[in-house]
Amino acid sequence: MIEKPVYIITFNSSNSSLWLYKLLKDNRLDVYLFQTPCILSAGCSRSIEVSEKEFDKAVKIIKENNAPIGEIYK
């Protein structure tokens, strides 16, 4: 099995994570909403996982909508 890199987007609020998740899904991106690993953030308990293939599209949507995110990890 070959593992492919993913990007994890963290947030400062649960509302922001849910809003962006819906926005990305509405744009037909293959993303996952999951519990943030505590090593990455002690704040919001939700993160979005984006595949490397979808990452550029996700960043474009984030910028176009001025989405409030925390950090992005690879």
KOLKOLPA-337676 format. One record per residue (C-alpha): residue number from 1; residue in three letters; y, z negated, x negated. Coordinates in nm, 4 decimals, always signed. Example, Ala and Ser with C-alpha at 12.3 -4.5 7.8 and 13.67 -1.06 7.14 Angstrom:
REM KOLKOLPA-337676
NODE  seq  type        py        pz        px
NODE    1   ALA   -0.4500   -0.7800   -1.2300
NODE    2   SER   -0.1060   -0.7140   -1.3670
This chain:
REM KOLKOLPA-337676
NODE  seq  type        py        pz        px
NODE    1   MET   +0.0000   +0.0000   +0.0000
NODE    2   ILE   +0.3384   +0.1023   -0.1360
NODE    3   GLU   +0.6235   -0.1331   -0.0591
NODE    4   LYS   +0.9606   +0.0270   -0.0005
NODE    5   PRO   +1.2909   -0.1545   -0.0560
NODE    6   VAL   +1.4732   -0.2930   +0.2445
NODE    7   TYR   +1.8226   -0.4279   +0.2930
NODE    8   ILE   +1.8941   -0.7578   +0.4655
NODE    9   ILE   +2.2284   -0.8057   +0.6396
NODE   10   THR   +2.3302   -1.1671   +0.7008
NODE   11   PHE   +2.5978   -1.2945   +0.9382
NODE   12   ASN   +2.8316   -1.5864   +0.9930
NODE   13   SER   +2.7631   -1.5978   +1.3670
NODE   14   SER   +2.4740   -1.5291   +1.6017
NODE   15   ASN   +2.6971   -1.3225   +1.8279
NODE   16   SER   +2.7848   -1.0871   +1.5413
NODE   17   SER   +2.4197   -1.0348   +1.4534
NODE   18   LEU   +2.3220   -0.9582   +1.8127
NODE   19   TRP   +2.6191   -0.7258   +1.8636
NODE   20   LEU   +2.5463   -0.5235   +1.5485
NODE   21   TYR   +2.1740   -0.5139   +1.6208
NODE   22   LYS   +2.2423   -0.3625   +1.9627
NODE   23   LEU   +2.4916   -0.1178   +1.8134
NODE   24   LEU   +2.2436   -0.0013   +1.5482
NODE   25   LYS   +1.9613   +0.0301   +1.8037
NODE   26   ASP   +2.1906   +0.2267   +2.0376
NODE   27   ASN   +2.2417   +0.4669   +1.7460
NODE   28   ARG   +1.8626   +0.5004   +1.7167
NODE   29   LEU   +1.8269   +0.3241   +1.3825
NODE   30   ASP   +1.4943   +0.1598   +1.3045
NODE   31   VAL   +1.6111   -0.1978   +1.2373
NODE   32   TYR   +1.4614   -0.5434   +1.2868
NODE   33   LEU   +1.6255   -0.8692   +1.3896
NODE   34   PHE   +1.4610   -1.1718   +1.2285
NODE   35   GLN   +1.5199   -1.5296   +1.1179
NODE   36   THR   +1.7285   -1.5485   +0.8003
NODE   37   PRO   +1.5438   -1.6943   +0.5014
NODE   38   CYS   +1.7183   -2.0229   +0.4177
NODE   39   ILE   +1.7438   -1.9169   +0.0529
NODE   40   LEU   +1.9882   -1.6422   +0.1584
NODE   41   SER   +2.2091   -1.8220   +0.4090
NODE   42   ALA   +2.2448   -2.1653   +0.5598
NODE   43   GLY   +2.4701   -2.0310   +0.8353
NODE   44   CYS   +2.3554   -1.8030   +1.1125
NODE   45   SER   +1.9833   -1.7985   +1.1668
NODE   46   ARG   +1.9576   -1.4229   +1.2299
NODE   47   SER   +1.9585   -1.1261   +0.9954
NODE   48   ILE   +1.9001   -0.7558   +1.0322
NODE   49   GLU   +1.6530   -0.5672   +0.8152
NODE   50   VAL   +1.7366   -0.2040   +0.7432
NODE   51   SER   +1.5111   +0.0363   +0.5565
NODE   52   GLU   +1.6423   +0.2173   +0.2521
NODE   53   LYS   +1.6149   +0.5426   +0.4488
NODE   54   GLU   +1.8472   +0.4113   +0.7246
NODE   55   PHE   +2.0840   +0.2120   +0.5036
NODE   56   ASP   +2.3615   +0.4731   +0.4624
NODE   57   LYS   +2.3719   +0.5322   +0.8387
NODE   58   ALA   +2.3917   +0.1573   +0.9020
NODE   59   VAL   +2.6781   +0.1119   +0.6540
NODE   60   LYS   +2.8683   +0.3978   +0.8178
NODE   61   ILE   +2.8301   +0.2344   +1.1611
NODE   62   ILE   +2.9322   -0.1056   +1.0218
NODE   63   LYS   +3.2493   +0.0409   +0.8689
NODE   64   GLU   +3.3389   +0.2553   +1.1711
NODE   65   ASN   +3.3156   -0.0469   +1.4014
NODE   66   ASN   +3.4625   -0.3014   +1.1589
NODE   67   ALA   +3.1515   -0.5131   +1.2175
NODE   68   PRO   +3.1784   -0.8716   +1.0903
NODE   69   ILE   +2.8899   -0.9235   +0.8495
NODE   70   GLY   +2.8191   -1.1859   +0.5848
NODE   71   GLU   +2.6326   -1.0366   +0.2875
NODE   72   ILE   +2.3931   -0.7491   +0.2229
NODE   73   TYR   +2.0888   -0.8113   +0.0040
NODE   74   LYS   +1.8393   -0.5609   -0.1339
